[in-house]
Amino acid sequence: MVSYEGQQRALHGIQTYVSWALEPSRLQPPSLKIWESEVQVDGLVGVARVLRAEEASWNSWTSGARLFNNRVAHVIEVRIQGPVDIQWVPWETRLEVNDPEFNLSAAASPEVLLSDLSYFAVEQERWVLEGDLVARTRAAGEFRSAWVAPTSAGLEGVIAFPLMSADLEDGGMARAEMHVLALRLTVTVEVEGQRTALVWVFD
């Protein structure tokens, strides 16, 4: 048996999360003239393309976003041609939004983006509540497969920059809903012990 009070608390938390992170955000698209750009550094050729999370194929669902909406993270797709042993360095990969002071760190793995969904899916099961959060977590494989990884031609896939957690603390709502006028992406890779930073500007 579950208590009614506990069930209602869990329901409120889940509803808040779904409204914030899964329902259509209706945010204005970034005002960017350049959405895809190519750079060349130290023999590496990199192409980066700005994505809208809610429009990505791996995020399609019957209603809203499967995993997270545009409030939760900025998403960039990258393709870097280079040696087979090229490695991505996530802790030195950043995204500046509008201003250098608004500087986001890259998620080290797709699980960072799925943590809130997984938590609330467990809560939904635990408190015997109706919903599809468990089904969404089970359908996250396409997103995981799209994540940046080495390929035979170099490095390719999606990188995400979380804006905030669903708890809405520390003024996160204003940051998450800020209109994007420019982006500066820095992706660091390592080849044979040598690190190289590739920088793209979208404005």
C-alpha positions in Angstrom: 0.0 0.0 0.0 1.1 3.5 -0.7 0.0 6.5 1.3 -2.3 9.0 -0.3 -0.2 11.9 0.9 3.0 10.5 -0.4 1.3 9.7 -3.7 0.1 13.2 -4.1 3.5 14.7 -3.3 5.1 12.4 -5.9 2.4 13.3 -8.5 3.0 17.0 -8.0 6.7 16.6 -8.5 6.2 14.5 -11.6 3.7 16.9 -13.1 6.1 19.8 -12.5 8.9 17.9 -14.1 6.8 16.9 -17.2 5.6 20.4 -17.7 9.1 21.9 -17.5 11.2 19.3 -19.2 9.0 17.2 -21.6 6.1 19.3 -22.8 6.8 21.6 -25.8 8.9 24.5 -24.5 7.5 27.0 -27.1 10.8 28.9 -26.9 11.7 31.2 -29.7 14.3 29.6 -32.0 17.8 31.0 -31.8 18.4 34.1 -34.0 21.3 32.6 -35.8 22.3 33.2 -39.5 24.8 30.4 -39.3 23.5 27.0 -38.0 26.3 24.9 -39.5 30.0 25.7 -39.7 33.3 24.1 -40.7 36.7 24.7 -39.1 40.2 23.3 -39.8 42.9 23.1 -37.1 46.1 21.1 -37.1 45.0 18.8 -39.8 41.6 18.2 -38.3 38.5 19.2 -40.2 35.4 19.8 -38.0 31.8 20.4 -38.9 29.3 21.5 -36.2 25.6 22.0 -36.5 23.2 23.5 -34.0 20.2 21.3 -33.3 16.9 21.9 -31.6 16.4 19.1 -29.1 12.6 19.0 -29.7 13.2 18.5 -33.5 15.8 15.7 -33.2 14.7 12.3 -34.5 15.9 10.5 -31.3 13.6 12.8 -29.3 10.4 12.2 -31.1 7.4 11.0 -29.0 3.7 10.8 -29.2 3.4 14.1 -27.3 6.1 16.6 -26.4 9.8 15.5 -26.3 10.7 11.9 -25.6 13.6 12.7 -23.3 14.0 16.4 -22.8 12.9 19.7 -24.4 14.7 22.8 -25.5 14.8 24.2 -21.9 16.9 21.4 -20.6 20.0 21.6 -22.9 21.6 23.1 -25.9 22.5 20.4 -28.4 25.3 20.4 -31.1 26.1 17.7 -33.7 29.7 17.5 -34.5 31.8 15.6 -37.1 35.6 15.8 -36.9 37.7 14.1 -39.5 41.0 12.9 -38.2 43.0 9.8 -37.0 41.2 6.7 -36.0 42.5 7.1 -32.4 41.0 10.6 -31.9 39.4 11.0 -28.5 36.9 13.6 -27.3 37.8 15.5 -24.1 34.4 16.5 -22.5 35.8 18.4 -19.5 37.4 20.8 -21.9 34.4 21.2 -24.2 32.2 24.3 -23.6 29.5 26.4 -25.1 29.2 30.2 -24.6 25.7 31.5 -25.0 25.4 35.2 -26.1 28.1 36.2 -23.7 31.4 34.6 -22.5 30.0 34.8 -18.9 27.2 32.4 -19.8 29.5 29.4 -20.2 28.1 25.9 -20.2 30.0 22.6 -19.7 29.4 19.6 -21.9 27.7 16.6 -20.4 30.3 13.8 -20.2 27.7 11.2 -21.3 24.1 10.9 -22.3 23.2 9.6 -18.9 23.6 13.2 -17.5 20.6 14.2 -19.7 18.6 11.2 -18.7 19.1 11.3 -14.9 16.0 13.4 -14.1 13.8 11.3 -16.4 15.1 8.1 -14.8 14.4 9.5 -11.3 10.9 10.5 -12.0 10.2 7.2 -13.9 11.2 5.3 -10.7 8.9 7.7 -8.7 6.0 7.0 -11.0 6.4 3.2 -10.6 7.1 3.5 -6.8 3.9 5.4 -6.1 1.7 3.5 -8.6 1.0 6.5 -10.8 -0.2 6.4 -14.4 2.2 7.8 -17.0 4.7 6.9 -19.7 8.0 7.9 -18.1 9.2 4.3 -17.8 8.5 3.8 -21.5 10.4 6.9 -22.4 13.5 5.7 -20.5 13.3 2.4 -22.4 13.2 4.3 -25.7 16.4 6.3 -25.0 18.6 3.9 -26.9 18.6 6.0 -30.1 19.8 9.1 -28.1 22.6 7.0 -26.6 23.6 5.8 -30.0 23.7 9.3 -31.4 26.1 10.5 -28.7 29.6 11.6 -29.9 32.0 8.7 -30.3 35.1 7.7 -32.4 34.4 6.4 -35.9 36.5 5.0 -38.7 36.8 8.6 -40.0 37.5 10.4 -36.7 34.8 11.5 -34.3 31.0 12.0 -34.8 27.8 12.5 -32.8 25.8 14.7 -30.5 27.1 16.8 -27.7 24.7 18.3 -25.2 25.2 21.2 -22.8 22.8 21.0 -19.8 21.2 24.3 -18.8 19.7 23.2 -15.5 18.0 20.5 -13.5 14.3 20.3 -13.2 14.4 21.7 -9.6 14.4 25.2 -11.1 16.8 26.6 -8.4 19.3 29.4 -8.6 17.5 31.4 -11.2 17.8 28.6 -13.7 14.5 29.3 -15.4 15.8 32.7 -16.7 19.0 31.0 -18.1 17.1 28.1 -19.7 14.6 30.5 -21.4 17.1 33.1 -22.5 16.8 33.9 -26.2 19.9 32.8 -28.1 21.6 35.4 -30.3 25.0 33.8 -30.6 26.9 30.7 -29.7 30.6 29.9 -29.4 31.5 26.2 -29.3 34.8 24.9 -28.1 35.4 21.1 -28.6 38.7 19.7 -27.4 40.0 16.4 -28.8 43.2 14.4 -28.1 45.3 12.7 -30.7 48.4 10.7 -29.6 48.6 12.7 -26.3 48.3 16.1 -28.0 45.1 18.1 -27.3 43.6 20.4 -29.9 40.7 22.8 -29.4 38.3 23.4 -32.3 36.2 26.6 -32.1 33.0 27.4 -34.0 31.1 30.7 -33.8 27.4 30.8 -34.7 25.8 34.2 -34.9 
